[in-house]
Amino acid sequence: MLTVTEAAMRSFATASDPRMGEVMALLVKHLHAFVAESKLTKEEWMRGLTFLTAAADITTEERNEFSLLSDVLGISSMVDVVSQPVGGTSSSVLGPFHNHDSQLQPNGVDLTKGQAGERTWLHGRVVDKNGKPVANAELDFWQNADNGLYPAQDSEQDPHNLRCKIHCEADGSFELLTIRPHPYTVPTDGPVGAMLAAAKRSIWRPAHYHVIVSAPGYVGLVTELFPAGSAYIDNDTVFGVREGLIVDFKPCQNAEVAKRYNLQEPFNEVQFEFCLVKN
């Protein structure tokens, strides 16, 4: 007679999608091993189900508690590690505050709109592994405001504050004006926050920009850029920092850029080259 684990694994053998059957069988295998090794009690399992139900209850279009859970358990970063294509820019976590409806803006957009924060000129290129430009690649950009909050956390902000989509030029170049990001705590008002408190874990993330880079024929890139020297850069609660994603914020006195954006010199400059890998 088959064991419970063997029977549960075999139940996925006839899945219409072979990869789905393979993944689910492995998930069953390792979850059952976890139950056996931890000697999980019925009370503990019910608490786990209650936790997942609470995560579903708090999840909205603007905030995904399951994404946050994946992040703080290091699962998002492990997926990055095993799926990262060779030769491209390192990927990092998506985070819980990504929105698919960011508005398409012209390349060179000024996202600051009079709000507080250190003006920062972010520019660079999108290239392939051979350094050739990826024409018309799309950047999906978002970050927190000067108070450390995202629009989903702060009703005073415009829902589209400090986020946009832009298309690069034919030479792969892009630019936008934004503000310097700040360290912030992950949301603590839900079940994930309660778990972190019970574990006495840090709830802080270092300052960062979120960027998704995509282009037809290339593997999409979900990544982040971290200011060098940011607090918590060595203790990111979601394990998202990669060495190649740490960037310098340099003082810039480019008169042409200052005039274009009506800036006082010097202002911050961040330059970065995103590298995509072909499918």
Phi and psi restraints in degrees (value plus and minus 20) as a CYANA .aco file:
   2 LEU   PHI     -90.3   -50.3
   2 LEU   PSI     127.7   167.7
   3 THR   PHI     -91.9   -51.9
   3 THR   PSI     146.4   186.4
   4 VAL   PHI     -77.6   -37.6
   4 VAL   PSI     -63.2   -23.2
   5 THR   PHI     -84.0   -44.0
   5 THR   PSI     -65.8   -25.8
   6 GLU   PHI     -82.5   -42.5
   6 GLU   PSI     -62.5   -22.5
   7 ALA   PHI     -85.9   -45.9
   7 ALA   PSI     -61.9   -21.9
   8 ALA   PHI     -86.4   -46.4
   8 ALA   PSI     -58.7   -18.7
   9 MET   PHI     -85.9   -45.9
   9 MET   PSI     -64.1   -24.1
  10 ARG   PHI     -85.9   -45.9
  10 ARG   PSI     -44.2    -4.2
  11 SER   PHI     -83.7   -43.7
  11 SER   PSI     -36.1     3.9
  12 PHE   PHI    -120.1   -80.1
  12 PHE   PSI     -15.4    24.6
  13 ALA   PHI     -86.4   -46.4
  13 ALA   PSI     -44.7    -4.7
  14 THR   PHI    -122.8   -82.8
  14 THR   PSI      -1.2    38.8
  15 ALA   PHI     -77.8   -37.8
  15 ALA   PSI     121.7   161.7
  16 SER   PHI     -84.4   -44.4
  16 SER   PSI     -48.0    -8.0
  17 ASP   PHI    -126.1   -86.1
  17 ASP   PSI      88.4   128.4
  18 PRO   PHI     -76.1   -36.1
  18 PRO   PSI     -58.1   -18.1
  19 ARG   PHI     -85.6   -45.6
  19 ARG   PSI     -59.2   -19.2
  20 MET   PHI     -81.1   -41.1
  20 MET   PSI     -62.8   -22.8
  21 GLY   PHI     -82.1   -42.1
  21 GLY   PSI     -61.1   -21.1
  22 GLU   PHI     -84.3   -44.3
  22 GLU   PSI     -67.2   -27.2
  23 VAL   PHI     -85.0   -45.0
  23 VAL   PSI     -64.4   -24.4
  24 MET   PHI     -86.6   -46.6
  24 MET   PSI     -56.9   -16.9
  25 ALA   PHI     -83.8   -43.8
  25 ALA   PSI     -62.2   -22.2
  26 LEU   PHI     -86.6   -46.6
  26 LEU   PSI     -58.5   -18.5
  27 LEU   PHI     -80.9   -40.9
  27 LEU   PSI     -65.8   -25.8
  28 VAL   PHI     -79.4   -39.4
  28 VAL   PSI     -66.7   -26.7
  29 LYS   PHI     -75.2   -35.2
  29 LYS   PSI     -69.0   -29.0
  30 HIS   PHI     -99.0   -59.0
  30 HIS   PSI     -51.0   -11.0
  31 LEU   PHI     -86.0   -46.0
  31 LEU   PSI     -60.6   -20.6
  32 HIS   PHI     -85.3   -45.3
  32 HIS   PSI     -58.4   -18.4
  33 ALA   PHI     -85.0   -45.0
  33 ALA   PSI     -57.5   -17.5
  34 PHE   PHI     -82.5   -42.5
  34 PHE   PSI     -64.7   -24.7
  35 VAL   PHI     -81.0   -41.0
  35 VAL   PSI     -64.1   -24.1
  36 ALA   PHI     -87.4   -47.4
  36 ALA   PSI     -65.3   -25.3
  37 GLU   PHI     -87.4   -47.4
  37 GLU   PSI     -59.6   -19.6
  38 SER   PHI    -103.9   -63.9
  38 SER   PSI     -29.4    10.6
  39 LYS   PHI      31.6    71.6
  39 LYS   PSI      32.2    72.2
  40 LEU   PHI     -80.6   -40.6
  40 LEU   PSI     112.2   152.2
  41 THR   PHI    -108.6   -68.6
  41 THR   PSI     143.6   183.6
  42 LYS   PHI     -81.9   -41.9
  42 LYS   PSI     -58.3   -18.3
  43 GLU   PHI     -83.9   -43.9
  43 GLU   PSI     -61.7   -21.7
  44 GLU   PHI     -86.0   -46.0
  44 GLU   PSI     -59.5   -19.5
  45 TRP   PHI     -85.1   -45.1
  45 TRP   PSI     -60.4   -20.4
  46 MET   PHI     -85.8   -45.8
  46 MET   PSI     -55.9   -15.9
  47 ARG   PHI     -84.3   -44.3
  47 ARG   PSI     -56.1   -16.1
  48 GLY   PHI     -84.9   -44.9
  48 GLY   PSI     -62.7   -22.7
  49 LEU   PHI     -85.6   -45.6
  49 LEU   PSI     -57.7   -17.7
  50 THR   PHI     -83.4   -43.4
  50 THR   PSI     -60.4   -20.4
  51 PHE   PHI     -79.9   -39.9
  51 PHE   PSI     -67.4   -27.4
  52 LEU   PHI     -85.8   -45.8
  52 LEU   PSI     -57.1   -17.1
  53 THR   PHI     -83.8   -43.8
  53 THR   PSI     -61.6   -21.6
  54 ALA   PHI     -84.8   -44.8
  54 ALA   PSI     -56.4   -16.4
  55 ALA   PHI     -84.2   -44.2
  55 ALA   PSI     -59.3   -19.3
  56 ALA   PHI     -87.0   -47.0
  56 ALA   PSI     -58.7   -18.7
  57 ASP   PHI     -84.8   -44.8
  57 ASP   PSI     -53.5   -13.5
  58 ILE   PHI    -111.3   -71.3
  58 ILE   PSI     -30.1     9.9
  59 THR   PHI     -95.7   -55.7
  59 THR   PSI     112.9   152.9
  60 THR   PHI    -153.0  -113.0
  60 THR   PSI    -197.7  -157.7
  61 GLU   PHI     -84.6   -44.6
  61 GLU   PSI     -46.3    -6.3
  62 GLU   PHI    -117.3   -77.3
  62 GLU   PSI     -33.3     6.7
  63 ARG   PHI    -165.5  -125.5
  63 ARG   PSI     106.4   146.4
  64 ASN   PHI    -136.6   -96.6
  64 ASN   PSI      84.7   124.7
  65 GLU   PHI     -88.1   -48.1
  65 GLU   PSI     -48.1    -8.1
  66 PHE   PHI     -91.9   -51.9
  66 PHE   PSI     -55.3   -15.3
  67 SER   PHI     -82.8   -42.8
  67 SER   PSI     -62.1   -22.1
  68 LEU   PHI     -83.5   -43.5
  68 LEU   PSI     -62.7   -22.7
  69 LEU   PHI     -80.3   -40.3
  69 LEU   PSI     -65.5   -25.5
  70 SER   PHI     -78.3   -38.3
  70 SER   PSI     -59.2   -19.2
  71 ASP   PHI     -86.2   -46.2
  71 ASP   PSI     -70.5   -30.5
  72 VAL   PHI     -93.5   -53.5
  72 VAL   PSI     -38.2     1.8
  73 LEU   PHI    -106.3   -66.3
  73 LEU   PSI     -23.4    16.6
  74 GLY   PHI      60.0   100.0
  74 GLY   PSI     -15.5    24.5
  75 ILE   PHI     -90.0   -50.0
  75 ILE   PSI     -61.9   -21.9
  76 SER   PHI     -78.0   -38.0
  76 SER   PSI     -62.4   -22.4
  77 SER   PHI     -89.2   -49.2
  77 SER   PSI     -54.9   -14.9
  78 MET   PHI     -86.7   -46.7
  78 MET   PSI     -58.0   -18.0
  79 VAL   PHI     -82.3   -42.3
  79 VAL   PSI     -60.5   -20.5
  80 ASP   PHI     -77.1   -37.1
  80 ASP   PSI     -66.5   -26.5
  81 VAL   PHI     -81.7   -41.7
  81 VAL   PSI     -65.5   -25.5
  82 VAL   PHI    -102.3   -62.3
  82 VAL   PSI     -38.5     1.5
  83 SER   PHI    -128.8   -88.8
  83 SER   PSI     -21.8    18.2
  84 GLN   PHI     -84.6   -44.6
  84 GLN   PSI      99.8   139.8
  85 PRO   PHI     -89.5   -49.5
  85 PRO   PSI     123.9   163.9
  86 VAL   PHI     -88.4   -48.4
  86 VAL   PSI     113.3   153.3
  87 GLY   PHI      76.6   116.6
  87 GLY   PSI     -29.8    10.2
  88 GLY   PHI    -118.5   -78.5
  88 GLY   PSI     156.0   196.0
  89 THR   PHI     -82.0   -42.0
  89 THR   PSI     121.1   161.1
  90 SER   PHI     -81.5   -41.5
  90 SER   PSI     121.6   161.6
  91 SER   PHI    -109.6   -69.6
  91 SER   PSI     146.5   186.5
  92 SER   PHI    -169.2  -129.2
  92 SER   PSI    -194.7  -154.7
  93 VAL   PHI     -94.9   -54.9
  93 VAL   PSI     130.5   170.5
  94 LEU   PHI     -94.0   -54.0
  94 LEU   PSI     -57.8   -17.8
  95 GLY   PHI      61.4   101.4
  95 GLY   PSI     146.8   186.8
  96 PRO   PHI    -106.7   -66.7
  96 PRO   PSI     -22.7    17.3
  97 PHE   PHI    -133.7   -93.7
  97 PHE   PSI      -1.5    38.5
  98 HIS   PHI     -95.1   -55.1
  98 HIS   PSI     117.7   157.7
  99 ASN   PHI    -140.6  -100.6
  99 ASN   PSI     117.3   157.3
 100 HIS   PHI     -98.7   -58.7
 100 HIS   PSI     -32.8     7.2
 101 ASP   PHI    -118.4   -78.4
 101 ASP   PSI       1.1    41.1
 102 SER   PHI     -77.1   -37.1
 102 SER   PSI     121.4   161.4
 103 GLN   PHI    -101.7   -61.7
 103 GLN   PSI     121.8   161.8
 104 LEU   PHI     -93.2   -53.2
 104 LEU   PSI     104.8   144.8
 105 GLN   PHI    -140.9  -100.9
 105 GLN   PSI     139.9   179.9
 106 PRO   PHI     -87.5   -47.5
 106 PRO   PSI     126.5   166.5
 107 ASN   PHI     -76.7   -36.7
 107 ASN   PSI     110.9   150.9
 108 GLY   PHI      76.3   116.3
 108 GLY   PSI      -9.1    30.9
 109 VAL   PHI     -79.8   -39.8
 109 VAL   PSI     125.7   165.7
 110 ASP   PHI    -118.4   -78.4
 110 ASP   PSI      90.3   130.3
 111 LEU   PHI    -110.6   -70.6
 111 LEU   PSI     -25.1    14.9
 112 THR   PHI     -95.1   -55.1
 112 THR   PSI     -61.5   -21.5
 113 LYS   PHI      29.8    69.8
 113 LYS   PSI      23.4    63.4
 114 GLY   PHI      59.1    99.1
 114 GLY   PSI     -19.5    20.5
 115 GLN   PHI    -100.3   -60.3
 115 GLN   PSI     146.6   186.6
 116 ALA   PHI     -87.0   -47.0
 116 ALA   PSI     134.2   174.2
 117 GLY   PHI     113.9   153.9
 117 GLY   PSI     132.7   172.7
 118 GLU   PHI     -91.9   -51.9
 118 GLU   PSI      98.2   138.2
 119 ARG   PHI     -82.9   -42.9
 119 ARG   PSI     113.1   153.1
 120 THR   PHI    -155.3  -115.3
 120 THR   PSI     103.5   143.5
 121 TRP   PHI    -112.2   -72.2
 121 TRP   PSI      88.4   128.4
 122 LEU   PHI    -121.0   -81.0
 122 LEU   PSI     103.1   143.1
 123 HIS   PHI    -170.9  -130.9
 123 HIS   PSI     147.4   187.4
 124 GLY   PHI     143.5   183.5
 124 GLY   PSI    -171.8  -131.8
 125 ARG   PHI    -161.2  -121.2
 125 ARG   PSI     141.1   181.1
 126 VAL   PHI    -133.8   -93.8
 126 VAL   PSI     103.3   143.3
 127 VAL   PHI    -151.7  -111.7
 127 VAL   PSI     149.8   189.8
 128 ASP   PHI    -116.4   -76.4
 128 ASP   PSI    -194.6  -154.6
 129 LYS   PHI     -84.1   -44.1
 129 LYS   PSI     -40.2    -0.2
 130 ASN   PHI    -114.5   -74.5
 130 ASN   PSI     -13.2    26.8
 131 GLY   PHI      60.8   100.8
 131 GLY   PSI     -12.9    27.1
 132 LYS   PHI    -104.3   -64.3
 132 LYS   PSI     121.1   161.1
 133 PRO   PHI     -83.9   -43.9
 133 PRO   PSI     124.6   164.6
 134 VAL   PHI    -120.5   -80.5
 134 VAL   PSI      81.5   121.5
 135 ALA   PHI     -86.3   -46.3
 135 ALA   PSI     117.1   157.1
 136 ASN   PHI      41.7    81.7
 136 ASN   PSI       3.7    43.7
 137 ALA   PHI     -79.9   -39.9
 137 ALA   PSI     131.5   171.5
 138 GLU   PHI    -124.5   -84.5
 138 GLU   PSI     114.2   154.2
 139 LEU   PHI    -129.5   -89.5
 139 LEU   PSI     107.9   147.9
 140 ASP   PHI    -128.3   -88.3
 140 ASP   PSI      92.6   132.6
 141 PHE   PHI    -139.2   -99.2
 141 PHE   PSI     118.5   158.5
 142 TRP   PHI    -175.8  -135.8
 142 TRP   PSI     136.7   176.7
 143 GLN   PHI    -180.3  -140.3
 143 GLN   PSI     156.8   196.8
 144 ASN   PHI    -111.5   -71.5
 144 ASN   PSI     143.7   183.7
 145 ALA   PHI    -103.5   -63.5
 145 ALA   PSI    -198.6  -158.6
 146 ASP   PHI     -85.0   -45.0
 146 ASP   PSI     -41.5    -1.5
 147 ASN   PHI    -105.9   -65.9
 147 ASN   PSI     -15.5    24.5
 148 GLY   PHI      65.4   105.4
 148 GLY   PSI     -18.6    21.4
 149 LEU   PHI    -128.0   -88.0
 149 LEU   PSI     129.9   169.9
 150 TYR   PHI    -110.6   -70.6
 150 TYR   PSI     140.6   180.6
 151 PRO   PHI     -73.5   -33.5
 151 PRO   PSI     -55.5   -15.5
 152 ALA   PHI     -84.7   -44.7
 152 ALA   PSI     -39.4     0.6
 153 GLN   PHI    -120.0   -80.0
 153 GLN   PSI     -28.4    11.6
 154 ASP   PHI    -158.7  -118.7
 154 ASP   PSI      84.9   124.9
 155 SER   PHI     -89.0   -49.0
 155 SER   PSI     -34.1     5.9
 156 GLU   PHI     -96.0   -56.0
 156 GLU   PSI     -39.0     1.0
 157 GLN   PHI    -106.4   -66.4
 157 GLN   PSI     128.3   168.3
 158 ASP   PHI     -82.2   -42.2
 158 ASP   PSI     118.0   158.0
 159 PRO   PHI     -76.4   -36.4
 159 PRO   PSI     -42.7    -2.7
 160 HIS   PHI    -122.8   -82.8
 160 HIS   PSI      -4.3    35.7
 161 ASN   PHI     -83.0   -43.0
 161 ASN   PSI     112.1   152.1
 162 LEU   PHI      35.8    75.8
 162 LEU   PSI      17.7    57.7
 163 ARG   PHI    -167.7  -127.7
 163 ARG   PSI     130.0   170.0
 164 CYS   PHI    -190.2  -150.2
 164 CYS   PSI     151.2   191.2
 165 LYS   PHI    -139.9   -99.9
 165 LYS   PSI     118.5   158.5
 166 ILE   PHI    -155.6  -115.6
 166 ILE   PSI     134.2   174.2
 167 HIS   PHI    -124.7   -84.7
 167 HIS   PSI     112.3   152.3
 168 CYS   PHI     -88.9   -48.9
 168 CYS   PSI     143.8   183.8
 169 GLU   PHI     -98.4   -58.4
 169 GLU   PSI     157.6   197.6
 170 ALA   PHI     -81.4   -41.4
 170 ALA   PSI     -47.7    -7.7
 171 ASP   PHI    -109.6   -69.6
 171 ASP   PSI      -9.2    30.8
 172 GLY   PHI      62.1   102.1
 172 GLY   PSI     -18.2    21.8
 173 SER   PHI    -100.5   -60.5
 173 SER   PSI     131.0   171.0
 174 PHE   PHI    -166.7  -126.7
 174 PHE   PSI     138.9   178.9
 175 GLU   PHI    -181.5  -141.5
 175 GLU   PSI     133.2   173.2
 176 LEU   PHI    -179.0  -139.0
 176 LEU   PSI     138.3   178.3
 177 LEU   PHI    -126.7   -86.7
 177 LEU   PSI     109.0   149.0
 178 THR   PHI    -161.8  -121.8
 178 THR   PSI    -179.5  -139.5
 179 ILE   PHI    -142.3  -102.3
 179 ILE   PSI     144.6   184.6
 180 ARG   PHI     -89.1   -49.1
 180 ARG   PSI     110.9   150.9
 181 PRO   PHI     -96.6   -56.6
 181 PRO   PSI     147.3   187.3
 182 HIS   PHI    -148.2  -108.2
 182 HIS   PSI     132.3   172.3
 183 PRO   PHI     -78.8   -38.8
 183 PRO   PSI     133.2   173.2
 184 TYR   PHI    -175.1  -135.1
 184 TYR   PSI     144.3   184.3
 185 THR   PHI    -110.8   -70.8
 185 THR   PSI     125.4   165.4
 186 VAL   PHI     -86.8   -46.8
 186 VAL   PSI     139.7   179.7
 187 PRO   PHI     -78.3   -38.3
 187 PRO   PSI     112.2   152.2
 188 THR   PHI    -136.1   -96.1
 188 THR   PSI     -13.7    26.3
 189 ASP   PHI    -111.8   -71.8
 189 ASP   PSI     -11.5    28.5
 190 GLY   PHI    -143.2  -103.2
 190 GLY   PSI    -191.1  -151.1
 191 PRO   PHI     -83.7   -43.7
 191 PRO   PSI     -52.4   -12.4
 192 VAL   PHI     -85.9   -45.9
 192 VAL   PSI     -61.8   -21.8
 193 GLY   PHI     -80.5   -40.5
 193 GLY   PSI     -61.3   -21.3
 194 ALA   PHI     -83.8   -43.8
 194 ALA   PSI     -57.9   -17.9
 195 MET   PHI     -84.6   -44.6
 195 MET   PSI     -63.3   -23.3
 196 LEU   PHI     -83.7   -43.7
 196 LEU   PSI     -59.6   -19.6
 197 ALA   PHI     -84.3   -44.3
 197 ALA   PSI     -63.4   -23.4
 198 ALA   PHI     -84.1   -44.1
 198 ALA   PSI     -52.3   -12.3
 199 ALA   PHI    -105.6   -65.6
 199 ALA   PSI     -23.9    16.1
 200 LYS   PHI      36.5    76.5
 200 LYS   PSI      21.3    61.3
 201 ARG   PHI    -116.5   -76.5
 201 ARG   PSI     135.9   175.9
 202 SER   PHI     -83.2   -43.2
 202 SER   PSI     126.4   166.4
 203 ILE   PHI    -132.4   -92.4
 203 ILE   PSI      -8.5    31.5
 204 TRP   PHI    -117.9   -77.9
 204 TRP   PSI     126.5   166.5
 205 ARG   PHI    -137.4   -97.4
 205 ARG   PSI     125.0   165.0
 206 PRO   PHI     -88.9   -48.9
 206 PRO   PSI     141.2   181.2
 207 ALA   PHI     -78.1   -38.1
 207 ALA   PSI     126.8   166.8
 208 HIS   PHI    -188.1  -148.1
 208 HIS   PSI     138.2   178.2
 209 TYR   PHI    -122.6   -82.6
 209 TYR   PSI     122.2   162.2
 210 HIS   PHI    -118.1   -78.1
 210 HIS   PSI     116.3   156.3
 211 VAL   PHI    -163.0  -123.0
 211 VAL   PSI     113.4   153.4
 212 ILE   PHI    -133.0   -93.0
 212 ILE   PSI     106.2   146.2
 213 VAL   PHI    -135.3   -95.3
 213 VAL   PSI     110.2   150.2
 214 SER   PHI    -163.1  -123.1
 214 SER   PSI     132.6   172.6
 215 ALA   PHI    -181.8  -141.8
 215 ALA   PSI     123.7   163.7
 216 PRO   PHI     -76.6   -36.6
 216 PRO   PSI     113.3   153.3
 217 GLY   PHI      67.9   107.9
 217 GLY   PSI     -20.1    19.9
 218 TYR   PHI    -143.5  -103.5
 218 TYR   PSI     132.3   172.3
 219 VAL   PHI     -89.8   -49.8
 219 VAL   PSI     106.9   146.9
 220 GLY   PHI     -84.5   -44.5
 220 GLY   PSI     127.5   167.5
 221 LEU   PHI    -140.0  -100.0
 221 LEU   PSI     103.2   143.2
 222 VAL   PHI    -129.9   -89.9
 222 VAL   PSI      98.8   138.8
 223 THR   PHI    -170.7  -130.7
 223 THR   PSI    -199.2  -159.2
 224 GLU   PHI    -161.7  -121.7
 224 GLU   PSI     135.1   175.1
 225 LEU   PHI    -140.0  -100.0
 225 LEU   PSI     109.6   149.6
 226 PHE   PHI    -134.6   -94.6
 226 PHE   PSI     105.7   145.7
 227 PRO   PHI     -82.4   -42.4
 227 PRO   PSI     110.9   150.9
 228 ALA   PHI     -77.5   -37.5
 228 ALA   PSI     116.8   156.8
 229 GLY   PHI      63.2   103.2
 229 GLY   PSI     -18.0    22.0
 230 SER   PHI     -82.5   -42.5
 230 SER   PSI     122.2   162.2
 231 ALA   PHI     -78.8   -38.8
 231 ALA   PSI     124.9   164.9
 232 TYR   PHI      53.0    93.0
 232 TYR   PSI      -9.6    30.4
 233 ILE   PHI     -87.7   -47.7
 233 ILE   PSI     -42.8    -2.8
 234 ASP   PHI    -120.3   -80.3
 234 ASP   PSI     -14.2    25.8
 235 ASN   PHI    -166.9  -126.9
 235 ASN   PSI      32.8    72.8
 236 ASP   PHI     -94.9   -54.9
 236 ASP   PSI     102.7   142.7
 237 THR   PHI     -85.8   -45.8
 237 THR   PSI     -35.0     5.0
 238 VAL   PHI    -131.2   -91.2
 238 VAL   PSI     -11.6    28.4
 239 PHE   PHI      39.4    79.4
 239 PHE   PSI      16.6    56.6
 240 GLY   PHI    -115.8   -75.8
 240 GLY   PSI     -28.3    11.7
 241 VAL   PHI     -96.4   -56.4
 241 VAL   PSI     111.8   151.8
 242 ARG   PHI    -143.4  -103.4
 242 ARG   PSI     124.1   164.1
 243 GLU   PHI     -75.8   -35.8
 243 GLU   PSI     -62.1   -22.1
 244 GLY   PHI     -92.5   -52.5
 244 GLY   PSI     -23.7    16.3
 245 LEU   PHI    -124.9   -84.9
 245 LEU   PSI     -15.7    24.3
 246 ILE   PHI    -107.5   -67.5
 246 ILE   PSI     104.6   144.6
 247 VAL   PHI    -141.6  -101.6
 247 VAL   PSI     132.5   172.5
 248 ASP   PHI    -108.6   -68.6
 248 ASP   PSI     117.7   157.7
 249 PHE   PHI    -120.0   -80.0
 249 PHE   PSI      83.5   123.5
 250 LYS   PHI    -121.0   -81.0
 250 LYS   PSI     123.3   163.3
 251 PRO   PHI     -87.9   -47.9
 251 PRO   PSI     112.1   152.1
 252 CYS   PHI    -142.4  -102.4
 252 CYS   PSI     117.7   157.7
 253 GLN   PHI    -146.5  -106.5
 253 GLN   PSI      26.2    66.2
 254 ASN   PHI    -101.1   -61.1
 254 ASN   PSI      87.4   127.4
 255 ALA   PHI     -82.6   -42.6
 255 ALA   PSI     -57.1   -17.1
 256 GLU   PHI     -84.6   -44.6
 256 GLU   PSI     -65.1   -25.1
 257 VAL   PHI     -87.6   -47.6
 257 VAL   PSI     -61.0   -21.0
 258 ALA   PHI     -78.3   -38.3
 258 ALA   PSI     -62.7   -22.7
 259 LYS   PHI     -86.9   -46.9
 259 LYS   PSI     -61.6   -21.6
 260 ARG   PHI     -80.8   -40.8
 260 ARG   PSI     -59.8   -19.8
 261 TYR   PHI    -124.4   -84.4
 261 TYR   PSI     -14.5    25.5
 262 ASN   PHI      36.6    76.6
 262 ASN   PSI      34.5    74.5
 263 LEU   PHI    -125.9   -85.9
 263 LEU   PSI     131.3   171.3
 264 GLN   PHI    -104.9   -64.9
 264 GLN   PSI     115.4   155.4
 265 GLU   PHI    -111.7   -71.7
 265 GLU   PSI     126.1   166.1
 266 PRO   PHI    -103.6   -63.6
 266 PRO   PSI     138.1   178.1
 267 PHE   PHI    -144.8  -104.8
 267 PHE   PSI     150.7   190.7
 268 ASN   PHI     -97.4   -57.4
 268 ASN   PSI     125.6   165.6
 269 GLU   PHI    -149.7  -109.7
 269 GLU   PSI     111.3   151.3
 270 VAL   PHI    -146.8  -106.8
 270 VAL   PSI     104.5   144.5
 271 GLN   PHI    -139.4   -99.4
 271 GLN   PSI     113.9   153.9
 272 PHE   PHI    -169.8  -129.8
 272 PHE   PSI     124.8   164.8
 273 GLU   PHI    -134.9   -94.9
 273 GLU   PSI      95.3   135.3
 274 PHE   PHI    -107.5   -67.5
 274 PHE   PSI     112.6   152.6
 275 CYS   PHI    -133.7   -93.7
 275 CYS   PSI     100.3   140.3
 276 LEU   PHI    -121.4   -81.4
 276 LEU   PSI     132.7   172.7
 277 VAL   PHI    -133.0   -93.0
 277 VAL   PSI     116.0   156.0
 278 LYS   PHI     -87.0   -47.0
 278 LYS   PSI     129.3   169.3
